[in-house]
Amino acid sequence: MPPPAARTTPPAQALIICAAAWAVPGAGHLWLGRVQKGVSLLVLLTLMFALGLWIEGRLFPFEFADPLVGLAALADLGVGLPYFLAKALGAGVGRAVAVTYEYGNTFVIVAGLLNMLAVLDAYDISQGRK
Amino acid sequence: MLVFAALVSATFAVLSRDAMRDQAWFAARLFGAFVGAAYVLGWLLYPLPL
């Protein structure tokens, strides 16, 4: 099915779309009528984040004394509401001695980074570039 | 690693292609490239002492 015709969204609405796309993976694409992409992103990124937590990944603290920890925290935050949900549920403590600890961290961090990419993609679509 | 490669490949495919058929083909190629690169790098690093 071809995507809906390109259109330009006013800047204020584009910002709201970006915020929605950040908060809920795929929401920006759903808002813009790209249903298949939106649903796929919602499933893929949420699954990736959840898998990362399940295999003992850690939600890093915002400690910029160690820049890599701070940057990892920013990347974790990129996944949006699932991050806060996981924090509220006490997930993402991370167990450094677990065999899968580093794999889990990678899943969680990359899920956040990919959601940031999805936000940029939603912005491009809202501006009629895609 | 296979699960990670599959999820990342699928996400990139969804973001960079519009038609589902194109997405599936791109994801499959990217997945193959990820796994192939890991396999080749693994063998290249194999002789190095740890």
Backbone of each chain as nested JSON, in Angstrom:
{
  "chains": [
    {"id": "A", "residues": [
      {"number": 1, "name": "MET", "atoms": {"N": [0.843, -1.189, 0.0], "CA": [0.0, 0.0, 0.0], "C": [0.885, 1.247, 0.0]}},
      {"number": 2, "name": "PRO", "atoms": {"N": [0.693, 2.182, -0.927], "CA": [1.546, 3.366, -0.957], "C": [1.281, 4.254, 0.248]}},
      {"number": 3, "name": "PRO", "atoms": {"N": [2.321, 4.99, 0.729], "CA": [2.121, 5.875, 1.872], "C": [1.22, 7.04, 1.491]}},
      {"number": 4, "name": "PRO", "atoms": {"N": [0.59, 7.679, 2.493], "CA": [-0.245, 8.846, 2.204], "C": [0.582, 9.943, 1.53]}},
      {"number": 5, "name": "ALA", "atoms": {"N": [-0.104, 10.826, 0.792], "CA": [0.585, 11.897, 0.075], "C": [1.376, 12.775, 1.043]}},
      {"number": 6, "name": "ALA", "atoms": {"N": [2.543, 13.26, 0.555], "CA": [3.391, 14.118, 1.386], "C": [2.645, 15.397, 1.748]}},
      {"number": 7, "name": "ARG", "atoms": {"N": [2.829, 15.861, 2.968], "CA": [2.198, 17.103, 3.402], "C": [3.127, 17.773, 4.398]}},
      {"number": 8, "name": "THR", "atoms": {"N": [2.94, 19.063, 4.567], "CA": [3.756, 19.785, 5.525], "C": [2.904, 20.129, 6.742]}},
      {"number": 9, "name": "THR", "atoms": {"N": [3.446, 19.81, 7.921], "CA": [2.733, 20.069, 9.165], "C": [3.278, 21.349, 9.781]}},
      {"number": 10, "name": "PRO", "atoms": {"N": [2.426, 22.191, 10.383], "CA": [2.922, 23.403, 11.059], "C": [3.942, 23.034, 12.143]}},
      {"number": 11, "name": "PRO", "atoms": {"N": [4.938, 23.919, 12.392], "CA": [6.021, 23.599, 13.338], "C": [5.53, 23.179, 14.717]}},
      {"number": 12, "name": "ALA", "atoms": {"N": [4.511, 23.862, 15.245], "CA": [4.029, 23.524, 16.589], "C": [3.479, 22.103, 16.616]}},
      {"number": 13, "name": "GLN", "atoms": {"N": [2.719, 21.761, 15.572], "CA": [2.149, 20.409, 15.529], "C": [3.25, 19.367, 15.317]}},
      {"number": 14, "name": "ALA", "atoms": {"N": [4.26, 19.753, 14.524], "CA": [5.377, 18.829, 14.294], "C": [6.083, 18.516, 15.602]}},
      {"number": 15, "name": "LEU", "atoms": {"N": [6.219, 19.536, 16.465], "CA": [6.86, 19.314, 17.764], "C": [6.033, 18.365, 18.632]}},
      {"number": 16, "name": "ILE", "atoms": {"N": [4.72, 18.536, 18.578], "CA": [3.841, 17.647, 19.358], "C": [3.957, 16.214, 18.83]}},
      {"number": 17, "name": "ILE", "atoms": {"N": [4.028, 16.1, 17.5], "CA": [4.18, 14.769, 16.895], "C": [5.495, 14.128, 17.353]}},
      {"number": 18, "name": "CYS", "atoms": {"N": [6.563, 14.936, 17.38], "CA": [7.865, 14.415, 17.825], "C": [7.79, 13.976, 19.289]}},
      {"number": 19, "name": "ALA", "atoms": {"N": [7.111, 14.782, 20.113], "CA": [6.981, 14.421, 21.532], "C": [6.209, 13.111, 21.675]}},
      {"number": 20, "name": "ALA", "atoms": {"N": [5.149, 12.967, 20.889], "CA": [4.368, 11.723, 20.946], "C": [5.21, 10.547, 20.455]}},
      {"number": 21, "name": "ALA", "atoms": {"N": [5.976, 10.796, 19.385], "CA": [6.824, 9.728, 18.827], "C": [7.883, 9.29, 19.825]}},
      {"number": 22, "name": "TRP", "atoms": {"N": [8.366, 10.253, 20.617], "CA": [9.347, 9.9, 21.647], "C": [8.676, 9.129, 22.786]}},
      {"number": 23, "name": "ALA", "atoms": {"N": [7.524, 9.631, 23.224], "CA": [6.865, 9.044, 24.398], "C": [6.433, 7.604, 24.139]}},
      {"number": 24, "name": "VAL", "atoms": {"N": [5.815, 7.38, 22.995], "CA": [5.346, 6.024, 22.661], "C": [5.965, 5.641, 21.321]}},
      {"number": 25, "name": "PRO", "atoms": {"N": [6.851, 4.66, 21.303], "CA": [7.475, 4.277, 20.029], "C": [6.432, 3.995, 18.942]}},
      {"number": 26, "name": "GLY", "atoms": {"N": [6.595, 4.642, 17.801], "CA": [5.667, 4.425, 16.684], "C": [4.483, 5.379, 16.662]}},
      {"number": 27, "name": "ALA", "atoms": {"N": [4.264, 6.123, 17.754], "CA": [3.079, 6.988, 17.832], "C": [3.118, 8.092, 16.766]}},
      {"number": 28, "name": "GLY", "atoms": {"N": [4.308, 8.615, 16.486], "CA": [4.42, 9.665, 15.477], "C": [3.992, 9.17, 14.103]}},
      {"number": 29, "name": "HIS", "atoms": {"N": [4.413, 7.972, 13.758], "CA": [4.047, 7.397, 12.46], "C": [2.546, 7.101, 12.403]}},
      {"number": 30, "name": "LEU", "atoms": {"N": [2.009, 6.605, 13.518], "CA": [0.564, 6.341, 13.562], "C": [-0.212, 7.64, 13.371]}},
      {"number": 31, "name": "TRP", "atoms": {"N": [0.245, 8.701, 14.04], "CA": [-0.399, 10.018, 13.938], "C": [-0.414, 10.492, 12.487]}},
      {"number": 32, "name": "LEU", "atoms": {"N": [0.694, 10.217, 11.79], "CA": [0.831, 10.708, 10.417], "C": [0.234, 9.744, 9.386]}},
      {"number": 33, "name": "GLY", "atoms": {"N": [-0.443, 8.718, 9.85], "CA": [-1.131, 7.811, 8.937], "C": [-0.288, 6.677, 8.413]}},
      {"number": 34, "name": "ARG", "atoms": {"N": [0.934, 6.534, 8.915], "CA": [1.781, 5.397, 8.494], "C": [1.554, 4.25, 9.484]}},
      {"number": 35, "name": "VAL", "atoms": {"N": [0.407, 3.631, 9.349], "CA": [-0.034, 2.661, 10.359], "C": [0.909, 1.458, 10.452]}},
      {"number": 36, "name": "GLN", "atoms": {"N": [1.268, 0.915, 9.299], "CA": [2.129, -0.28, 9.322], "C": [3.466, 0.024, 9.99]}},
      {"number": 37, "name": "LYS", "atoms": {"N": [4.037, 1.18, 9.651], "CA": [5.32, 1.548, 10.258], "C": [5.152, 1.786, 11.76]}},
      {"number": 38, "name": "GLY", "atoms": {"N": [4.089, 2.481, 12.119], "CA": [3.859, 2.789, 13.53], "C": [3.697, 1.537, 14.37]}},
      {"number": 39, "name": "VAL", "atoms": {"N": [2.886, 0.619, 13.898], "CA": [2.662, -0.621, 14.661], "C": [3.956, -1.439, 14.73]}},
      {"number": 40, "name": "SER", "atoms": {"N": [4.677, -1.488, 13.604], "CA": [5.945, -2.249, 13.589], "C": [6.929, -1.662, 14.59]}},
      {"number": 41, "name": "LEU", "atoms": {"N": [7.062, -0.331, 14.596], "CA": [8.012, 0.306, 15.518], "C": [7.586, 0.081, 16.966]}},
      {"number": 42, "name": "LEU", "atoms": {"N": [6.29, 0.182, 17.215], "CA": [5.791, -0.029, 18.581], "C": [6.161, -1.433, 19.07]}},
      {"number": 43, "name": "VAL", "atoms": {"N": [5.927, -2.411, 18.22], "CA": [6.205, -3.803, 18.626], "C": [7.714, -4.027, 18.752]}},
      {"number": 44, "name": "LEU", "atoms": {"N": [8.47, -3.621, 17.716], "CA": [9.908, -3.926, 17.689], "C": [10.661, -3.237, 18.83]}},
      {"number": 45, "name": "LEU", "atoms": {"N": [10.425, -1.934, 18.999], "CA": [11.208, -1.192, 19.991], "C": [10.802, -1.536, 21.419]}},
      {"number": 46, "name": "THR", "atoms": {"N": [9.514, -1.736, 21.629], "CA": [9.066, -2.133, 22.973], "C": [9.602, -3.524, 23.316]}},
      {"number": 47, "name": "LEU", "atoms": {"N": [9.556, -4.418, 22.326], "CA": [10.078, -5.775, 22.54], "C": [11.572, -5.744, 22.849]}},
      {"number": 48, "name": "MET", "atoms": {"N": [12.294, -4.941, 22.105], "CA": [13.745, -4.845, 22.307], "C": [14.06, -4.319, 23.71]}},
      {"number": 49, "name": "PHE", "atoms": {"N": [13.341, -3.271, 24.119], "CA": [13.553, -2.694, 25.441], "C": [13.217, -3.71, 26.538]}},
      {"number": 50, "name": "ALA", "atoms": {"N": [12.071, -4.382, 26.373], "CA": [11.645, -5.351, 27.385], "C": [12.614, -6.536, 27.455]}},
      {"number": 51, "name": "LEU", "atoms": {"N": [13.066, -6.997, 26.291], "CA": [14.035, -8.107, 26.279], "C": [15.313, -7.713, 27.011]}},
      {"number": 52, "name": "GLY", "atoms": {"N": [15.756, -6.488, 26.767], "CA": [16.969, -5.993, 27.431], "C": [16.837, -6.01, 28.939]}},
      {"number": 53, "name": "LEU", "atoms": {"N": [15.68, -5.587, 29.428], "CA": [15.465, -5.593, 30.878], "C": [15.354, -7.021, 31.401]}},
      {"number": 54, "name": "TRP", "atoms": {"N": [14.71, -7.877, 30.607], "CA": [14.506, -9.265, 31.026], "C": [15.838, -10.004, 31.181]}},
      {"number": 55, "name": "ILE", "atoms": {"N": [16.802, -9.693, 30.323], "CA": [18.103, -10.388, 30.41], "C": [19.094, -9.571, 31.242]}},
      {"number": 56, "name": "GLU", "atoms": {"N": [18.558, -8.894, 32.239], "CA": [19.361, -8.262, 33.303], "C": [20.052, -6.972, 32.899]}},
      {"number": 57, "name": "GLY", "atoms": {"N": [19.535, -6.32, 31.842], "CA": [20.103, -5.025, 31.467], "C": [19.799, -3.979, 32.529]}},
      {"number": 58, "name": "ARG", "atoms": {"N": [20.555, -2.9, 32.484], "CA": [20.447, -1.868, 33.511], "C": [19.962, -0.56, 32.911]}},
      {"number": 59, "name": "LEU", "atoms": {"N": [19.124, 0.163, 33.655], "CA": [18.786, 1.534, 33.275], "C": [19.809, 2.42, 33.981]}},
      {"number": 60, "name": "PHE", "atoms": {"N": [20.698, 3.013, 33.209], "CA": [21.826, 3.728, 33.797], "C": [21.391, 5.016, 34.482]}},
      {"number": 61, "name": "PRO", "atoms": {"N": [22.073, 5.395, 35.565], "CA": [21.759, 6.651, 36.255], "C": [22.383, 7.84, 35.516]}},
      {"number": 62, "name": "PHE", "atoms": {"N": [21.844, 9.017, 35.753], "CA": [22.378, 10.228, 35.115], "C": [23.581, 10.734, 35.918]}},
      {"number": 63, "name": "GLU", "atoms": {"N": [24.696, 10.055, 35.745], "CA": [25.928, 10.431, 36.449], "C": [26.966, 10.807, 35.406]}},
      {"number": 64, "name": "PHE", "atoms": {"N": [27.104, 12.116, 35.176], "CA": [27.996, 12.552, 34.102], "C": [29.451, 12.668, 34.565]}},
      {"number": 65, "name": "ALA", "atoms": {"N": [29.71, 12.311, 35.832], "CA": [31.098, 12.211, 36.27], "C": [31.779, 11.111, 35.44]}},
      {"number": 66, "name": "ASP", "atoms": {"N": [31.02, 10.094, 35.13], "CA": [31.469, 9.061, 34.194], "C": [30.666, 9.271, 32.902]}},
      {"number": 67, "name": "PRO", "atoms": {"N": [31.274, 9.93, 31.901], "CA": [30.516, 10.336, 30.711], "C": [29.786, 9.186, 30.015]}},
      {"number": 68, "name": "LEU", "atoms": {"N": [30.385, 8.013, 29.988], "CA": [29.737, 6.901, 29.288], "C": [28.455, 6.466, 30.005]}},
      {"number": 69, "name": "VAL", "atoms": {"N": [28.465, 6.549, 31.332], "CA": [27.259, 6.208, 32.094], "C": [26.172, 7.246, 31.821]}},
      {"number": 70, "name": "GLY", "atoms": {"N": [26.555, 8.528, 31.815], "CA": [25.593, 9.595, 31.527], "C": [25.009, 9.474, 30.132]}},
      {"number": 71, "name": "LEU", "atoms": {"N": [25.856, 9.185, 29.161], "CA": [25.374, 9.05, 27.784], "C": [24.467, 7.82, 27.64]}},
      {"number": 72, "name": "ALA", "atoms": {"N": [24.824, 6.745, 28.328], "CA": [23.975, 5.551, 28.292], "C": [22.606, 5.86, 28.902]}},
      {"number": 73, "name": "ALA", "atoms": {"N": [22.591, 6.687, 29.956], "CA": [21.318, 7.072, 30.572], "C": [20.472, 7.867, 29.581]}},
      {"number": 74, "name": "LEU", "atoms": {"N": [21.106, 8.778, 28.85], "CA": [20.377, 9.553, 27.839], "C": [19.801, 8.631, 26.763]}},
      {"number": 75, "name": "ALA", "atoms": {"N": [20.61, 7.657, 26.348], "CA": [20.149, 6.704, 25.328], "C": [18.976, 5.886, 25.857]}},
      {"number": 76, "name": "ASP", "atoms": {"N": [19.064, 5.453, 27.119], "CA": [17.952, 4.697, 27.735], "C": [16.664, 5.521, 27.701]}},
      {"number": 77, "name": "LEU", "atoms": {"N": [16.813, 6.796, 28.019], "CA": [15.647, 7.693, 28.094], "C": [14.978, 7.865, 26.729]}},
      {"number": 78, "name": "GLY", "atoms": {"N": [15.724, 7.599, 25.665], "CA": [15.207, 7.779, 24.31], "C": [13.993, 6.933, 23.986]}},
      {"number": 79, "name": "VAL", "atoms": {"N": [13.755, 5.902, 24.757], "CA": [12.626, 5.006, 24.447], "C": [11.292, 5.568, 24.95]}},
      {"number": 80, "name": "GLY", "atoms": {"N": [11.355, 6.615, 25.77], "CA": [10.123, 7.306, 26.173], "C": [9.417, 6.705, 27.377]}},
      {"number": 81, "name": "LEU", "atoms": {"N": [8.1, 6.612, 27.311], "CA": [7.31, 6.171, 28.473], "C": [7.705, 4.792, 29.001]}},
      {"number": 82, "name": "PRO", "atoms": {"N": [8.065, 3.833, 28.125], "CA": [8.49, 2.532, 28.678], "C": [9.636, 2.666, 29.689]}},
      {"number": 83, "name": "TYR", "atoms": {"N": [10.487, 3.681, 29.496], "CA": [11.582, 3.921, 30.442], "C": [11.021, 4.242, 31.82]}},
      {"number": 84, "name": "PHE", "atoms": {"N": [10.059, 5.176, 31.864], "CA": [9.494, 5.583, 33.152], "C": [8.67, 4.457, 33.769]}},
      {"number": 85, "name": "LEU", "atoms": {"N": [7.997, 3.698, 32.908], "CA": [7.226, 2.553, 33.396], "C": [8.155, 1.531, 34.05]}},
      {"number": 86, "name": "ALA", "atoms": {"N": [9.269, 1.259, 33.379], "CA": [10.234, 0.295, 33.921], "C": [10.802, 0.799, 35.243]}},
      {"number": 87, "name": "LYS", "atoms": {"N": [11.112, 2.095, 35.302], "CA": [11.631, 2.682, 36.543], "C": [10.604, 2.534, 37.666]}},
      {"number": 88, "name": "ALA", "atoms": {"N": [9.342, 2.828, 37.338], "CA": [8.287, 2.767, 38.347], "C": [8.095, 1.339, 38.858]}},
      {"number": 89, "name": "LEU", "atoms": {"N": [8.313, 0.374, 37.973], "CA": [8.128, -1.025, 38.369], "C": [9.38, -1.61, 39.019]}},
      {"number": 90, "name": "GLY", "atoms": {"N": [10.42, -0.808, 39.113], "CA": [11.65, -1.283, 39.748], "C": [12.485, -2.177, 38.859]}},
      {"number": 91, "name": "ALA", "atoms": {"N": [12.209, -2.144, 37.552], "CA": [13.012, -2.958, 36.618], "C": [14.277, -2.186, 36.241]}},
      {"number": 92, "name": "GLY", "atoms": {"N": [15.193, -2.892, 35.595], "CA": [16.398, -2.224, 35.1], "C": [17.442, -1.966, 36.159]}},
      {"number": 93, "name": "VAL", "atoms": {"N": [17.395, -2.755, 37.216], "CA": [18.427, -2.61, 38.254], "C": [19.771, -3.082, 37.699]}},
      {"number": 94, "name": "GLY", "atoms": {"N": [19.723, -4.153, 36.913], "CA": [20.947, -4.694, 36.315], "C": [21.733, -5.496, 37.331]}},
      {"number": 95, "name": "ARG", "atoms": {"N": [22.198, -6.639, 36.873], "CA": [23.014, -7.485, 37.766], "C": [24.317, -7.724, 37.031]}},
      {"number": 96, "name": "ALA", "atoms": {"N": [25.364, -6.984, 37.45], "CA": [26.612, -6.965, 36.688], "C": [27.261, -8.342, 36.563]}},
      {"number": 97, "name": "VAL", "atoms": {"N": [26.955, -9.256, 37.478], "CA": [27.578, -10.576, 37.408], "C": [26.821, -11.528, 36.473]}},
      {"number": 98, "name": "ALA", "atoms": {"N": [25.652, -11.1, 36.004], "CA": [24.883, -11.962, 35.1], "C": [25.6, -12.076, 33.755]}},
      {"number": 99, "name": "VAL", "atoms": {"N": [25.544, -13.262, 33.168], "CA": [26.219, -13.494, 31.888], "C": [25.661, -12.563, 30.81]}},
      {"number": 100, "name": "THR", "atoms": {"N": [24.365, -12.281, 30.907], "CA": [23.694, -11.503, 29.85], "C": [23.66, -9.999, 30.143]}},
      {"number": 101, "name": "TYR", "atoms": {"N": [24.345, -9.562, 31.188], "CA": [24.269, -8.153, 31.609], "C": [24.602, -7.18, 30.465]}},
      {"number": 102, "name": "GLU", "atoms": {"N": [25.752, -7.403, 29.824], "CA": [26.16, -6.469, 28.756], "C": [25.23, -6.552, 27.548]}},
      {"number": 103, "name": "TYR", "atoms": {"N": [24.743, -7.762, 27.27], "CA": [23.778, -7.913, 26.168], "C": [22.506, -7.125, 26.489]}},
      {"number": 104, "name": "GLY", "atoms": {"N": [22.067, -7.254, 27.731], "CA": [20.867, -6.53, 28.15], "C": [21.05, -5.025, 28.018]}},
      {"number": 105, "name": "ASN", "atoms": {"N": [22.205, -4.537, 28.467], "CA": [22.487, -3.093, 28.329], "C": [22.424, -2.672, 26.871]}},
      {"number": 106, "name": "THR", "atoms": {"N": [22.995, -3.495, 25.999], "CA": [23.011, -3.163, 24.57], "C": [21.595, -3.082, 24.015]}},
      {"number": 107, "name": "PHE", "atoms": {"N": [20.763, -4.043, 24.374], "CA": [19.364, -4.033, 23.909], "C": [18.653, -2.757, 24.362]}},
      {"number": 108, "name": "VAL", "atoms": {"N": [18.812, -2.42, 25.645], "CA": [18.087, -1.27, 26.205], "C": [18.578, 0.036, 25.575]}},
      {"number": 109, "name": "ILE", "atoms": {"N": [19.891, 0.181, 25.471], "CA": [20.466, 1.409, 24.908], "C": [20.076, 1.56, 23.444]}},
      {"number": 110, "name": "VAL", "atoms": {"N": [20.209, 0.493, 22.676], "CA": [19.911, 0.579, 21.24], "C": [18.417, 0.812, 20.993]}},
      {"number": 111, "name": "ALA", "atoms": {"N": [17.565, 0.255, 21.85], "CA": [16.121, 0.527, 21.709], "C": [15.867, 2.026, 21.845]}},
      {"number": 112, "name": "GLY", "atoms": {"N": [16.524, 2.66, 22.805], "CA": [16.359, 4.107, 22.985], "C": [16.887, 4.886, 21.798]}},
      {"number": 113, "name": "LEU", "atoms": {"N": [18.05, 4.501, 21.308], "CA": [18.642, 5.214, 20.165], "C": [17.796, 5.041, 18.903]}},
      {"number": 114, "name": "LEU", "atoms": {"N": [17.286, 3.835, 18.694], "CA": [16.45, 3.604, 17.507], "C": [15.143, 4.399, 17.6]}},
      {"number": 115, "name": "ASN", "atoms": {"N": [14.636, 4.569, 18.823], "CA": [13.416, 5.381, 18.949], "C": [13.715, 6.842, 18.614]}},
      {"number": 116, "name": "MET", "atoms": {"N": [14.912, 7.308, 18.966], "CA": [15.285, 8.677, 18.585], "C": [15.312, 8.804, 17.056]}},
      {"number": 117, "name": "LEU", "atoms": {"N": [15.809, 7.763, 16.41], "CA": [15.828, 7.754, 14.939], "C": [14.396, 7.765, 14.394]}},
      {"number": 118, "name": "ALA", "atoms": {"N": [13.515, 7.041, 15.066], "CA": [12.102, 7.016, 14.643], "C": [11.47, 8.396, 14.808]}},
      {"number": 119, "name": "VAL", "atoms": {"N": [11.874, 9.12, 15.859], "CA": [11.36, 10.488, 16.062], "C": [11.79, 11.372, 14.889]}},
      {"number": 120, "name": "LEU", "atoms": {"N": [13.055, 11.271, 14.505], "CA": [13.551, 12.074, 13.376], "C": [12.824, 11.701, 12.083]}},
      {"number": 121, "name": "ASP", "atoms": {"N": [12.556, 10.414, 11.909], "CA": [11.839, 9.959, 10.716], "C": [10.42, 10.532, 10.703]}},
      {"number": 122, "name": "ALA", "atoms": {"N": [9.766, 10.519, 11.878], "CA": [8.408, 11.087, 11.97], "C": [8.446, 12.58, 11.643]}},
      {"number": 123, "name": "TYR", "atoms": {"N": [9.488, 13.265, 12.115], "CA": [9.607, 14.705, 11.812], "C": [9.762, 14.916, 10.298]}},
      {"number": 124, "name": "ASP", "atoms": {"N": [10.617, 14.132, 9.685], "CA": [10.808, 14.247, 8.223], "C": [9.503, 14.026, 7.482]}},
      {"number": 125, "name": "ILE", "atoms": {"N": [8.733, 13.031, 7.905], "CA": [7.45, 12.748, 7.262], "C": [6.507, 13.939, 7.45]}},
      {"number": 126, "name": "SER", "atoms": {"N": [6.506, 14.506, 8.67], "CA": [5.6, 15.636, 8.939], "C": [5.951, 16.847, 8.099]}},
      {"number": 127, "name": "GLN", "atoms": {"N": [7.217, 16.94, 7.682], "CA": [7.637, 18.077, 6.87], "C": [7.546, 17.775, 5.367]}},
      {"number": 128, "name": "GLY", "atoms": {"N": [6.992, 16.619, 5.039], "CA": [6.804, 16.268, 3.641], "C": [8.062, 15.848, 2.915]}},
      {"number": 129, "name": "ARG", "atoms": {"N": [9.09, 15.487, 3.681], "CA": [10.358, 15.091, 3.046], "C": [10.373, 13.616, 2.664]}},
      {"number": 130, "name": "LYS", "atoms": {"N": [9.444, 12.85, 3.192], "CA": [9.428, 11.406, 2.898], "C": [8.024, 10.963, 2.499]}}
    ]},
    {"id": "B", "residues": [
      {"number": 1, "name": "MET", "atoms": {"N": [22.781, -12.523, 19.961], "CA": [23.255, -11.688, 18.866], "C": [22.321, -11.791, 17.662]}},
      {"number": 2, "name": "LEU", "atoms": {"N": [21.817, -13.006, 17.418], "CA": [20.878, -13.187, 16.299], "C": [19.582, -12.415, 16.54]}},
      {"number": 3, "name": "VAL", "atoms": {"N": [19.1, -12.446, 17.778], "CA": [17.866, -11.714, 18.103], "C": [18.098, -10.215, 17.939]}},
      {"number": 4, "name": "PHE", "atoms": {"N": [19.242, -9.752, 18.439], "CA": [19.581, -8.333, 18.326], "C": [19.665, -7.924, 16.853]}},
      {"number": 5, "name": "ALA", "atoms": {"N": [20.371, -8.725, 16.056], "CA": [20.514, -8.425, 14.628], "C": [19.154, -8.4, 13.936]}},
      {"number": 6, "name": "ALA", "atoms": {"N": [18.278, -9.33, 14.315], "CA": [16.955, -9.386, 13.686], "C": [16.139, -8.141, 14.024]}},
      {"number": 7, "name": "LEU", "atoms": {"N": [16.162, -7.742, 15.299], "CA": [15.365, -6.578, 15.716], "C": [15.892, -5.283, 15.091]}},
      {"number": 8, "name": "VAL", "atoms": {"N": [17.203, -5.126, 15.076], "CA": [17.777, -3.901, 14.502], "C": [17.539, -3.869, 12.989]}},
      {"number": 9, "name": "SER", "atoms": {"N": [17.709, -4.999, 12.329], "CA": [17.477, -5.066, 10.88], "C": [16.032, -4.693, 10.552]}},
      {"number": 10, "name": "ALA", "atoms": {"N": [15.108, -5.273, 11.317], "CA": [13.687, -4.998, 11.054], "C": [13.377, -3.514, 11.274]}},
      {"number": 11, "name": "THR", "atoms": {"N": [13.947, -2.931, 12.327], "CA": [13.677, -1.51, 12.608], "C": [14.234, -0.621, 11.499]}},
      {"number": 12, "name": "PHE", "atoms": {"N": [15.467, -0.881, 11.09], "CA": [16.052, -0.086, 9.997], "C": [15.215, -0.23, 8.722]}},
      {"number": 13, "name": "ALA", "atoms": {"N": [14.754, -1.453, 8.462], "CA": [13.966, -1.686, 7.25], "C": [12.658, -0.902, 7.304]}},
      {"number": 14, "name": "VAL", "atoms": {"N": [12.009, -0.904, 8.467], "CA": [10.744, -0.173, 8.612], "C": [10.963, 1.32, 8.399]}},
      {"number": 15, "name": "LEU", "atoms": {"N": [12.093, 1.83, 8.917], "CA": [12.349, 3.272, 8.808], "C": [12.781, 3.697, 7.407]}},
      {"number": 16, "name": "SER", "atoms": {"N": [13.433, 2.807, 6.679], "CA": [14.028, 3.248, 5.42], "C": [13.28, 2.805, 4.168]}},
      {"number": 17, "name": "ARG", "atoms": {"N": [12.295, 1.934, 4.304], "CA": [11.527, 1.48, 3.135], "C": [10.037, 1.642, 3.408]}},
      {"number": 18, "name": "ASP", "atoms": {"N": [9.27, 1.884, 2.354], "CA": [7.834, 2.097, 2.536], "C": [7.016, 0.822, 2.322]}},
      {"number": 19, "name": "ALA", "atoms": {"N": [7.262, 0.14, 1.209], "CA": [6.461, -1.058, 0.913], "C": [6.91, -2.231, 1.788]}},
      {"number": 20, "name": "MET", "atoms": {"N": [5.968, -3.036, 2.221], "CA": [6.297, -4.155, 3.112], "C": [7.239, -5.15, 2.455]}},
      {"number": 21, "name": "ARG", "atoms": {"N": [7.045, -5.351, 1.133], "CA": [7.905, -6.294, 0.417], "C": [9.353, -5.793, 0.422]}},
      {"number": 22, "name": "ASP", "atoms": {"N": [9.523, -4.483, 0.178], "CA": [10.87, -3.886, 0.216], "C": [11.465, -3.98, 1.616]}},
      {"number": 23, "name": "GLN", "atoms": {"N": [10.61, -3.75, 2.611], "CA": [11.089, -3.827, 3.994], "C": [11.602, -5.233, 4.313]}},
      {"number": 24, "name": "ALA", "atoms": {"N": [10.839, -6.234, 3.899], "CA": [11.225, -7.623, 4.195], "C": [12.547, -7.973, 3.516]}},
      {"number": 25, "name": "TRP", "atoms": {"N": [12.696, -7.555, 2.28], "CA": [13.918, -7.861, 1.527], "C": [15.12, -7.131, 2.133]}},
      {"number": 26, "name": "PHE", "atoms": {"N": [14.921, -5.855, 2.47], "CA": [16.012, -5.073, 3.066], "C": [16.406, -5.645, 4.429]}},
      {"number": 27, "name": "ALA", "atoms": {"N": [15.398, -6.008, 5.235], "CA": [15.68, -6.568, 6.562], "C": [16.449, -7.884, 6.438]}},
      {"number": 28, "name": "ALA", "atoms": {"N": [16.063, -8.695, 5.475], "CA": [16.749, -9.981, 5.297], "C": [18.209, -9.778, 4.888]}},
      {"number": 29, "name": "ARG", "atoms": {"N": [18.43, -8.84, 3.966], "CA": [19.808, -8.571, 3.528], "C": [20.649, -8.002, 4.667]}},
      {"number": 30, "name": "LEU", "atoms": {"N": [20.065, -7.07, 5.418], "CA": [20.796, -6.447, 6.526], "C": [21.105, -7.47, 7.614]}},
      {"number": 31, "name": "PHE", "atoms": {"N": [20.14, -8.343, 7.893], "CA": [20.355, -9.394, 8.886], "C": [21.511, -10.298, 8.444]}},
      {"number": 32, "name": "GLY", "atoms": {"N": [21.501, -10.659, 7.169], "CA": [22.59, -11.487, 6.636], "C": [23.932, -10.781, 6.754]}},
      {"number": 33, "name": "ALA", "atoms": {"N": [23.939, -9.482, 6.491], "CA": [25.186, -8.716, 6.58], "C": [25.686, -8.656, 8.02]}},
      {"number": 34, "name": "PHE", "atoms": {"N": [24.768, -8.446, 8.966], "CA": [25.163, -8.404, 10.387], "C": [25.777, -9.73, 10.809]}},
      {"number": 35, "name": "VAL", "atoms": {"N": [25.08, -10.81, 10.506], "CA": [25.534, -12.129, 10.937], "C": [26.829, -12.505, 10.21]}},
      {"number": 36, "name": "GLY", "atoms": {"N": [26.878, -12.224, 8.91], "CA": [28.087, -12.527, 8.139], "C": [29.289, -11.755, 8.656]}},
      {"number": 37, "name": "ALA", "atoms": {"N": [29.098, -10.474, 8.948], "CA": [30.208, -9.653, 9.452], "C": [30.687, -10.169, 10.807]}},
      {"number": 38, "name": "ALA", "atoms": {"N": [29.743, -10.559, 11.665], "CA": [30.126, -11.084, 12.978], "C": [30.918, -12.387, 12.829]}},
      {"number": 39, "name": "TYR", "atoms": {"N": [30.477, -13.224, 11.888], "CA": [31.153, -14.507, 11.648], "C": [32.582, -14.284, 11.137]}},
      {"number": 40, "name": "VAL", "atoms": {"N": [32.716, -13.388, 10.157], "CA": [34.043, -13.105, 9.587], "C": [34.956, -12.473, 10.635]}},
      {"number": 41, "name": "LEU", "atoms": {"N": [34.435, -11.484, 11.368], "CA": [35.249, -10.838, 12.398], "C": [35.656, -11.833, 13.483]}},
      {"number": 42, "name": "GLY", "atoms": {"N": [34.736, -12.719, 13.823], "CA": [35.041, -13.731, 14.83], "C": [36.227, -14.595, 14.416]}},
      {"number": 43, "name": "TRP", "atoms": {"N": [36.221, -15.01, 13.15], "CA": [37.332, -15.841, 12.665], "C": [38.613, -15.04, 12.533]}},
      {"number": 44, "name": "LEU", "atoms": {"N": [38.52, -13.752, 12.152], "CA": [39.719, -12.913, 12.044], "C": [40.371, -12.715, 13.406]}},
      {"number": 45, "name": "LEU", "atoms": {"N": [39.538, -12.611, 14.45], "CA": [40.068, -12.372, 15.796], "C": [40.5, -13.67, 16.484]}},
      {"number": 46, "name": "TYR", "atoms": {"N": [40.094, -14.798, 15.915], "CA": [40.35, -16.089, 16.548], "C": [41.83, -16.337, 16.849]}},
      {"number": 47, "name": "PRO", "atoms": {"N": [42.771, -15.998, 15.926], "CA": [44.18, -16.293, 16.217], "C": [44.784, -15.392, 17.281]}},
      {"number": 48, "name": "LEU", "atoms": {"N": [44.135, -14.267, 17.589], "CA": [44.736, -13.336, 18.539], "C": [44.673, -13.892, 19.959]}},
      {"number": 49, "name": "PRO", "atoms": {"N": [45.775, -13.748, 20.702], "CA": [45.76, -14.236, 22.092], "C": [44.888, -13.335, 22.973]}},
      {"number": 50, "name": "LEU", "atoms": {"N": [44.185, -13.918, 23.916], "CA": [43.355, -13.133, 24.839], "C": [44.161, -12.705, 26.052]}}
    ]}
  ]
}
